[in-house]
Amino acid sequence: MEMILQDALEDFSNLSVVVFSLDDSNIVYANPRASELLGYSDRELFDTPIKHIVSKSFWDGYLSDLPSENSNNIETSHVVQSEWRTKDGRDLIMESNVNLHRWQDQQVGVCISTKTNLEKVSDSKLRFINELYNLLNGINKLIVHVSSREELCFQLAQTIVENSTIDFVWTGLVNREESRIDIKHKAGCCQEYIDTLDISLLPDSELSKGPPAQAVLQNRVFVNDDTNRNRFMAPWEAKMTECGFRCSVALPLRQGDRVVGVVTFYSKKWRFDSPEEKELLDSMVVDLNYVLNRFNEQSQSELFFESAKRSPNWMMVCDQSGTIEFVNDSVCQITGYSRQELLGMKPSIFKSGKHVESFYKDFWDTILAGETFNGVFTNKKKNNEIFILDATIVPVKHCDGYKYVYVGKDMSREIELTQELSFVTYYDPITKLHNRTFFTKELENIIANAHQQKTSMALMVVDIKNFAMINDTYGFETGNDILTQVASRLSLKVCENDIVARFGSDEFAIALQGLESDEEIYAMVNKLFDCLVQPIKLSNQKGSIQLNCDCGVVTYPDGSKTVNDLIHNVDLALVNAKKSSSQSIQYYEPDMNIRAKVFLQTYHALQQAVADQDFELHYQPYFESRTDIMAGIESLIRWRRNGELIYPGDFIEELENSGLILMVEDYILEHVFQKAVSWRKYFEDGQRIAINLSAVNFEHQNLLERIQVIMERTGVDPHWITLEIVERALIEDTQYAKTVFKQLRELGFKIAIDDFGTGYSSFGYLLELPADYLKIDMSIIRKIKTDDKALAVVESIITMAHNLEMQTIAEGVEDNETFRLLKLIGCNIIQGFFKARPMDAEALEQFIQGR
């Protein structure tokens, strides 16, 4: 077992190599790993300028700045975190070592890179923490190869400088006879700093107060977080300041319980002062302690095995069939399983179901081919919690076949840190809404989408009046609770794609998307504003509070064209709203304030009409063109307002935009179903009452359920009813319409497509929809007497409908000539003033009895 582990850790490299010419920046060589990561074939990469596949900052900051051909310095090196762009447009974060060499009589740059599993983040501190994670992984890979303390000191200094942004590193061994530290190796900038450096280990000496000596004497990581502030740094302050070293940290190198050396980092900007950084530095000490223990007097293989067992990194060995033969303590600590529970099991015990099967296929194909597999596994612990393992699996040939050695690092904490930073960066901690930073960035995408879709969007900012007084009166805890309730109310009222954010201490911003009319904007803004002025219950105190709010609104594209303009103009609108002594809504566009006022007057009147049921139904018969027999009747809604009868064209759009249409159409369904039951004595077989369903109602997810409830309540037979759906409701989602049509017809309803020919018409979608009637809109019917083209279009519609086994209904027939033409070209049913005008229920009964 010891030899298996030792052999397995010989090669964990997974390097991408790209070579480019300094003359024209063209790529002249790329290894298979580079092609795989970037998604190009070898042929596609060759002769491609490298600056086309790396970020501008990487090119400008490093690659374009390599020495020229005439420079005496023909070899140089940079270690950076670099950004590459894959063929499919993804950003790939790499750790790159850039070298200059002479090759085939030309100077070339050589980029040797490793992929990092970290997403790019905006916070520099977290980037450095993530960098330390990567450095820790690099040290783990290094230490399995070294075989002596001397080699460790040399390789360690080089590895730290080459794989991090730490500026200078030196390593030293303890000279106990002379009570000092002997410097062994150095790497990085300002190496002359330690040429005259004397570090004493005598406790009373001033030269023993710095981090290197204290790390040895106290046997712990020792940090100098500010060279100019810490008094114990006085002997070295001037020289460190000259080099620009802001801080330093020393790590003890232990062998067993004894400190035998020290490694010291110097940085021009990092302080090493966060708990996460200190935890990582302690992990480095543990790992270095692990390798130094290999150099003890005990048998190297025995100690290696014990160290592997206790290593903080994941180590597991499986036999050729995939059965687990060895796990170290870290595997047990991470997963929650005991060693006894794991031995003899398969690694699938950790399977979380988060990976697609192709991931595991690639894994097994790789290791069964005798190659090393590197990957990030989303695994499951014994308690079903998820953990993320960055693992390398090495196939090792052994006397009884292959063994598979898994070496990895638990990345869960690292990913958690990234997620925490993302939340702090883009979310408000009190309301859990997006903050101003995220909202402002997202507005760019919203504007672009509105431009592409040719729709409008509105930016609405709400200010809570006198919120400081609320905090002073009730306390900040209650104030925060109020903000949370406001956030919840707004989030529940907006549509799925709209965005709500906390814009300031007492301000909320809402981006309303996909709006197609000003009336829709007025209705949505009013709905959101109304929800805020409802009383809010105080959770920690008795009673409730009613908020006073002001609101500013600006629209795109009418009110503003850019994000900056939107925010500036909505602020101006909000300022105007605040000038009012009472709460108010102000639009940036002055004419919208006037139109909004008119809309809201109509809206509130309709709200009252719904409450008072100030609607009534009229009915218009329609007739078979060939026999003049009544084929059915259409129900038509009317609004009686102050004694005057208002027709649908003057209020249906307001009902749809406000959402009141659902209640009104439930009212229509209820009354028409009741009439259908009571009028059966007047009707012949096949005659039906038609009901118009709006686009809003048709698209509502519980339409079928609501219709069935009203059917049961009224006892109506669906075979007595035709449902008319306007054509525009069918265009956006034909598959949904097809499903609903099928369900309604299975219940027994007939289906009519209304207003056909109004500009949405597409014969193609009719093939998908199982409808019974096609109603030709009156706007085209009224032209057929004087316009031969209109007559030809209507004739084509009728022919097409008949071929699809649908009957045709002509709306708006007002004279005998129009009736004659329609009858001649085969229209099945005629509806219009020529045959019968709309009438109330009593008049309809008399009309039917008179026939």
N, C-alpha and C positions, 0 to 999 in steps of 0.2 A: 504493500500500500504506500509506503514512504517513497519508493522509487517511482511509482505511478505519478504521484503528485509532483515530484521533482521534475520528471520528464515533461509533464503536461504544461508546466509554466515556462517552457523555453521560448514560446513565441505567441504573443498576444497582439502583435502589430496588425493593423488593418489600414494601411496607408494609401493615400491617393497621391500620385506623382504626376506633375504637369511641368514640362520644359518649354520655355518660350524664348524666341530670339529677341535680343535687345535692339536690333536694328529696326524691326517693323512690328514687334510685339506678337508676331504670329506664333501659334503653338506648333512645335516641331515634334513633340512626343507626349503621349499620355498613356499611363498604364491602364489595365482593364478596370481597376478599382475606381479610377477617376472617371472613366467612361460610364461605369455603372451608376455612380453617385449623381453625375450630371445629366444622365439620360441621353447621351449622344453616342453614336457609333464612333469608332476610331477615325474613320474617314471624314466624318462631319467635324471632328475636333481639329484635325490637322489643317494648318493654314488659316485657322480662325484666330483673329486677334484676341489675346487673353483679356483685354480690357472690355470686351463685349460680354464676358461671362462672369466678371467680378464686379463688386460694387465700386462706385466712383471713389468713395473714401479709401478703399483698399488700393485702388490704382494710383490715385493722387498721393496718398500718404506713404506708400511703400514701393510698389512695383515700378512706377515711373521714375522713382528717385534713386534707382540703383546706379552705381558708378558707371561713367562712360567708358568706351573702349580704350580711350587714351589715359584713363586713370591708372596710377600705380597700384591701387588697391583692387586687385582682381578677384578677391573673395570677401564676401561680407555675409551677414546673417541678420534676419529680423524674425522675431517670434510674435505673432499677432493673432487676435481673433478676427477672422476674415469672413466676408459675406460673398457667397457665390450664387449665381442664378441658374437654375436647372433649365433644361430644354422646355419643360412644360410650365415655366414661369414661377416655380416655387423658390423662396429664399432658403439657402442652405448655410448654416453657421458652421465654420470650420476653424480649427486651430492650425495655423500655417507657419511652417518654417521656410523662410525664403533665403536661398543661397545663390551666389554668383559664381559661375565656372566658365572655363574656356573649353569649347567642345567643337570638333571639326572645324577648326580655324575661325570660330566665331564665339562671341560672348553670349552666354545664355543665362536666363534666370531659371532656377529650379525651385518649384513650390512643392514641398512635402507636407501634406495636410492629413488631419484626422477629423472625422465628423464628430461634432458634439451633439448630445441629446437635448441640449437646453434651447428653448425658444429665446429669441432676442428680446430683451426687456429694456425699459427706458431708464431704470434706476441704476446708477453707476455702482452704488454700494452692493446691490444684489448681484450685479455682474461680477464683482470681485469675489463675492462669496461663492458664486457658481464657478469662478475661475479656480478658487481654492479646492472645490470639489474635484474639478478636473485634474488639478495638480496632485491631489491625494491619490486619484486613480493612477496617474503617471508614476508616482512614487511606488505604489503597489506593484506596478508592472516592472519597475526598475529593480526593486529589492530582491526579486526572485532570481536575478542573474548574477549579482555580485557575490564574490566569494571571500572577501576580506574587508577589514575596517578601512584600510587604505583605499581600496577600490570604491567602497561606499562613499567615502569623503569626496573623492574626485567626481564620481558620477552624480552624486546628489547635488553638488553645487551647479554642475552643468544643466542637469534636468530642471531645476527650479527656475533658473534664468531663461532657459530655452522654452519653457512651457507656461510662463506667467508674465505679468507686467511688473513683477518685483525687479527693482533696478540693480541690486548688487547682493551677492551671497558669498559667504566664506564658511568653510568648515575647519574645525580644529579638534585636536585630541588633548586630553588632560595629561599634563606632566606633573605628577604628584611630587616627585623628588624636588622639583624647583618651584612648586606651588604656582604654576602658571599654565596658560593654554598655548600650545604650539599650533600655529596656523598651518594647515596642510594644503588646502586648495581654495581658489577664489574664482568667481565668474561674474560677469556683468560690467557695468560702468564704474569709473573712479576707483580702479583697483589699487591705485597708488595710496589710497586712504589707509590701508593696513600695512604698508611697507615698514612704517615705524611704530606700529601699534603694539603696545605692551599691556597685556591683560593679566593682572595678578589674581591669585586665589587666596591671598592672605586676607582674612576677614576685616582687619583694621585698615587695610590700604584703600586709598581713594580710587585706585585703579581696579578695585574689585566691586565697585558699586554699580557698574553698568550691566546690561542684560546678559552678556555672555557668561561672566563670572557668577552672577546671581542665578542663572539657569542651572549651573553646575552645583553651586553651594546649596541651593534650595530644592534641587531636583524637580524643577517644574518649568513650564513655559513662562518666560519673563518678558513683559512688553514695555517698551519706551514709546508711549503714544504721542509725545511732543518733545522733540529734541531741545527746543528753546525754552520750554517751560519746566522740565524736570531737572531739579538741582543735581541729582546724582549723575547727570550727563555732562556736568561742567568740564571734566578733563577732555572730552571729545567734541564739545559743542562747536567750537570754531571750525574744526576740520570738517565735521558733518554738514554744517551750514554752508561751507564753501562748496561741498559736493551736491548740496540741495537735498540731503536726506532729511525728510521730515520726521520719520519715526523708524524704529527698528524693533525686532523681536528675536529672541534666542530660544532654541529648542534643545533640551538636553538629549544626548544620545546615551541610552542606558544599555548595559549588558547585565541582565539579571537585575539586582537591586542597586547596582553601582553605576554612577555616571562616568562614562569613559570619554565623552567628547561633547561637542556642541556644534549646531548649525545656526548661523545668524543671517537674517534677512534685513535688507535696508530698502526703504521705499520713499519716493519723493512725494507721494500723495496719500497712501493708505495708512490708516491708524491702527488697524488690528484691534479695534476696541469693542466690536459687537459680540454678543454671546455666541452667535453662530460662527464667527471667525475663530473665537477662542476654542470652541468645541472642535472645529476642524483642525486647529493646530494641535490640540491634545490628541486627536486621532492620528495625526502624523507621527507624534511621539510614540504612540502605541505601536504603529506599524514599523517604525524604525527600530523600536525595542525588539519587535518580533524578529527582524533580520539580524540584529546584532547578537541575539541569543543563538543564532545558528553558528556563530563563531566561538561558542563556548567550548570547554574541554570535553563536553559530552559528545557522543556520536552524532555527527552532523545529520544523518538521516533520521535518527530518533527524535532529535530536537526539532527538525524541520516538520516532522509529522505532528509533534505536540503543538508547535506554533501554528501550523495550519488548522489544527483542531480549535485553537483559541483565537485565531485571527478574527478581527472585527468584520472582515469581508466574508461573503458567502462562499463556501467551498463544499462541493458535493461530487461524489464519484459514482457512476453507474456502470454496470457490466454491459456486455454486447447486446443483451436483450432489453436494456433500458431499466433494469432493476437497480434500485439504490443500494450501494454497498457501504458508503461512508458519507456522513454529514458532519460538519464542524458545529461548534457551539453557536456560531452566528446564525446558521440555518434554523436551529431550534428557537433561538431568541426572536428571529424575525417572523417565523410562521406560527409559533405557538405549539408546534408538535414536539413531542419528546423524541429522542434518538431512537428509542425502541419502536415508536409508532411509525417511523419513516423507513427504517431498514427493511428491505424486502418489498417495499412498495415501488410504484412507478412515479416519475415526476408529474404525471397527469393528476396526482393528488392535489397539485397546486393550480390546476386549470380553472380559469375564471369564466371562460366563455366569451371573453372580450376580443379574442383574435379570430380572424377568418381562417378557414382550413388551409388556404394557400400559404399562410405564415408557417404553419407546422410542416407542411410539405417541403417548403424551402429549407427549413431547419433540418429535417431528416435527410433530404437529398444531399445537403452540404456535408454533414458529419459522416454519413454512410460512404461518401466519396473520400473520406479521410482528410477533409479540410476543416479548418477552424470556422466556427459560426459565431458572429457577433450580433447581438440583438437586444432589444428592450422588451421584457416580458411583463405583461399585466397579469399578476398572479393573485391567488386567493389564500388567505390565512385559514387556520383551523376555525376561527370564529367568523369566517366569511368576509372579513375586512379585506380590502384590496391593497396590494403593495406593488410597487414598480421596481423591477430588478433589471439593472444594466449588466448583462452577463456575456461571458465568453465561454464557449464550449469547445474543448480541445479533444480530438480523438487521439488516444495514445495506444500504440501497438504493444501488446503484452504477450506473455508466454501462452496464455489461454484465450487469445483473441484481443479485440479492441476493448479498451476502457474509455469512458467518456467523462472528462473532468470539467465540472462547471465552476467557474470563478466569477463572482459578481459583486455588485454594490447595490444596497437598497437606496433607491433614488426618491423614495416617497417624501422624505423631509424636504429635499431640494425642490421637488415639484410643488409641495405645499407652500414653500416660501415664494415661489413664482406666482402661485395663485393668490396668496395673500397680498403680494405687491400689486398685482393686477387689480384686486378689489379696492385697495387703498387708492390706487391711481385713478380708477374710473367710476367708483361708486361712493355714494354718500353713506357714512357709517350709521347715521340715525334712521333714515327712511329706507335704506337699501335700494334707493333709486339710483340711476345714473347721475353723475355729477356734471358740472358745467363743462369740464374738460372733455369728457366723452361726448356729451351732447353736441358741443360745438363741432367736434370732428365728424360726428355722424351726420350733421346737417349737410356737409359736402356731398355725401352719398345720397341723401334724400333729394337734394336739388337735382343732382345728376339723374336720378331715377325719374323724377317728375318731368324733366326735360325730355328724356327718352320716351316716356309713356304718354307725353303730351297731356298731362293732368296738372292740377293745381295742388299746392300744399299751403298750409297755414301754420304760422308760428304764433303761439298763444302764451303769454307770460302773465301769471296771476300773482298779485302781491297781497299778503294778509295785512290789513291795516292794524296799526298799533300793536304789533306782535311783541315789541319790547315791553309794553305795559302788561301784556298777558304773562310774560316771564316774571316780571317784578311782582305781580299780584299772586300768581299761582305757583311760582317756582319753575326752575328749568326742567325738572323731571316731567311736570305736567305739560310744559311747552313742547318738549320732545315728543310726548305722547300725542299731542294735537297734530304736530307735523306728520307723525306716522299715520294717523287716521286720514289726514288730507291726502297723503301719498296713496293710501289704499283706495280711497274713493275715486281718485283720478284714474288709477290703474284699472279699476273695474269698469269704468265707463268708456275708455278709449277702445278703438278697434285693434285688431291683432298686430298690425304693422306700425301703429302709432308709437311714439316714444315719449315717456314722461321722465322729467329730470328735476332734481332740486337745483335751482339756478342760483340761489343766494340764501341768506339766512332765513328770510321769510318769503321767498319767491319760488314759484314752480313754473317750469317751462314745458309746453306740450307741442310736439311736432305732429300735425295731422296730415296724413298722406292720402294720395289717390282720390282727391276730391274733384268732382266734375262740374260743380256749379256753385255760385255764390250762396244760393239758398241752402245747399248742403253744408257749407261753412257756417252760416248763421245758426243752423239747427244744432250742429255739433258743439260750437262754442257755447251756445245757450244751455245745452244739456250739461256740459262740464261746469259751467258757472253756477247753475242751479244746484248741483250736487254739493258744492262747497258751502253754500249759505244755509244748508240744513243744520240744525243744532248738533253739536258734537258732545257726546257724553264724556264727562271727566272720569277717568277710570279710578284715580286715587282719591277722589273727593266726591261729595254729593252734588247732584245737579248736572247741568250742561251749560255749554257756552255757544253762542251763535257768532260766527265769524263775519266780519265785514271785509269784503275783498274788492280790489280793483283789477281790471284786466285790460291788457293791450294786445292787439292782434295785427299782424301783417301777413300778406299773402305773397306767394310766388306763383307766376312771374309778375303779376300786376303791380305789387307793392315794392318788390326788391328783386335783384338779380343775383346777388352774391350773399355768402354767409355773413360777412361783415355788415352789409347793407341791411339784411334781415334783422340782425341783433340791434343795430343802431336805430332802425326805424321802429321796431317794436318797443324799444325804450322810450322813444318819443311818444308813441301811442299811450304807453302806460303813464307817462308824466301827465298827459292830458286827462286820462281817467282819474288820476289822483287829485286833480284840481276840483273835482266835484265833491260836494260835502257828503253825498251819499255814494254807495258803491255803484260802479258803472263799468260798462264795456266800451272801449274806444278802439276803432280801427284806424290804422295809419292812413288808409285811403279815405278821404273825406266823404266821397259819394257812397262808399260802403256803409258808413254810419247811417245815412238816410235810408238806404235800401234795407239795411238790417232792422231799422226801426219799424218799417212797413211790414217786413217779414214777420217780426216778432209779434206785432199786433195781430196779424192773421193767425200766427201760430197759437197765441194764447186764446184767440177766439175759437179756433178749432179744438183746443184742449177742452174748453167749456162746452162746445157742441158735442164732443164725445161723451163728456160727463152727463150732459142733459139729454143725450140721444136726439139731437136736433136734425137728424138725417131721416130721409124717407125714400122709399123705393118706387120708381116708375117702371113700366114694362112696355116693351115694343115688340109686337108680333112680327114674325117673318114667314115667308110663304114659298111653296114650291113654284117655280117659274112655269112649269108645264101644266099643272093642274089647278093652280091658285088655291090649293089647300094649305091651311095654316100648318107650318112645319114645327113651330115652337115659338118661344118668346125669350127676349133678352131682358134681364133685370138691370136697371140703371140707377145709380145713386144720385140723390139730390140733397143739397144743404139748404134748409130753410133758416135764413138769418134775418132777424127783425122783420119777419113777414115776407121777405123776398126770397124767391127760389134761385139758388146759385147752382150753376152747372159744373160738372166734374173738371172741365178744362181750367176752371179758375181756382181749384183748391187741391186737386189730386197730387200735384207735384209737392206742395207743402206737406201734405199728409205723408208722402213717401219719404221726404227728406227728414222729417221729424220723427219717424218711426210710429206715428199714430195710425198709419194705414193698417197695421195688424189688428188693432182693436176695431176699426171701422169695418174691415172685411170679415172679422168674426161676427159682427152685427149683421152684415149682409148675408153671410152663410146661414146664420140662425133663422132670419126672417124668411129667406127664400126657401129653405128646407121646410119650414112650417107651411108656407103657401103651397109648395109642391104637394104636401100631404092633403091639404084641404081642397085643392083644385083638381084632384084626380078625376072627379066626376065630370069636369068640363073637357078633359083632354082625351084624345084618341091615342091608340097605341103608337109609339114612336115619337110623339110630341114631348118636348123637353123644355125646361127652363134653363137658360144660360146665365152663368155667373162669371164676371170678370175677375181674374186674379192679377194683382199688380206684380211687377218684376220683383219688388222687395219681398212680397209674401211668398212668391214661387221659390225664391232662393233661400227662404228661411228653413232651417234644418228640421224643425218640428211641424212642418206644414201638414204632413200626412196624419200625424198624431192628433192635431187640432181638428182636422176635418172629421176624423173617426169619432172623436168625443161628441161633436155637434150632431153627427149622424145618429148616434145612440140616443142622444137626448131628445131629438125631434122625431125619430122613427122613420126618417125618409128612406126611400129606396133609391140608391145611386143611379139606377137605370132611368130615373126621371130627370137627371141633371146633366147638363153639359158645362164643363169648365173651360173658359176661354183664357188663354195665356198669350200676352203680347209677344210679338216676335223677338224684340230686343232682349228679352229675358233668356232666350234660348241660345244666343250666339256665343257667349263667353265659355260656357261649359256644356257642350252638347251631350257628353256622356252622362252628366248629372241629370240633364233634362230627360234623356232617354230612360234612365232608371225611374224617375218620378212618374213619367207618362205611363210606364209599364205598371207601376204599383196602383195608380189611379184607375187605369182601365181594368185591372184585375178586380178592383172593388165594384166595378160596374159603371163608372162614369164614362161619358164620351168626352173627347178632347178636341178643342178647336184652337188653331193658331191664329191669333187676332192681328189686325193691322198689317197683313202681308202686303209688301210693295212700298213700304215707307222709307226705304233706303238701306235697310239691313239685309235685304233679301239675298239668300244664297240657296240655290236649288240643291246644292250638295248636302247640306245638313238635313234636308227633308227625308233623304234616304235612310237616315238613322232613327228618325222619330216616328213612333207608332201613333199618329194623329188620325182623327176622323174627319175633321172639317178644316178647310183653308178659307179664312175670311179675307177678302180682297179689300184693301183700305179705300175709303170713300174718296180720298184725294186723287186717286187714279181713275176710279169709276166715273167721276164727274167730268172727265176729259174725253171719254170715248166718243161722244157725239161729234166733237169738232177736231179731234186729233187722231189721225189714222194710226200713228205710232202707238198711242196709248191703247187703242183698240187691239192692235196686234199683240201688245204686251199682255193684255188681259186674256186674250184668246190663248196665248202660249201658257199662261199660268193655269188656265182651266184644263187645257190638254194635259199638262204635266201632272196636275192634281189627280185627274181621272186615271192616268196611267199608274199612279201610286195608290189607287183605290181610296182616294179622299173625295168628299163632296166639296163643292165650292159655294161660298156665301158672298154675295155682293152687298156691301154697305153703301148707304147714301144714295139710293135710287129715288129720284125725285120727279121723274116725268115718264111719260109713256114711251118716248123714243129710246131713252136709255134702257127701259125695261125690255123693249122689243129687241134691241141689239144683244142684250145679255141672254135673252131666251134663245136667240138665233145661234149664238156661238156656244150654247150648251151649259150656261151657268145653272146650277141646280136650285139655288135658293136666293130669293130677293128680299132685301130689308131696306126700308126707307120711307120717307114721307108719302111717296106715291101710293104705297099700300096701307100704311098705318103709322101714326105718330106715337111717340111714347105717351103713356097714360098711367094714372094711379090705379091701385088695385081694384077699386069699385068700378071705375070706367072699363077696365079690362074685362071684368066679369060680364058687364052689359054687352061689350063688343063681342065676346065669344058666344053669348046666348043669342045675339042678334044674327049670327051667321047661320 
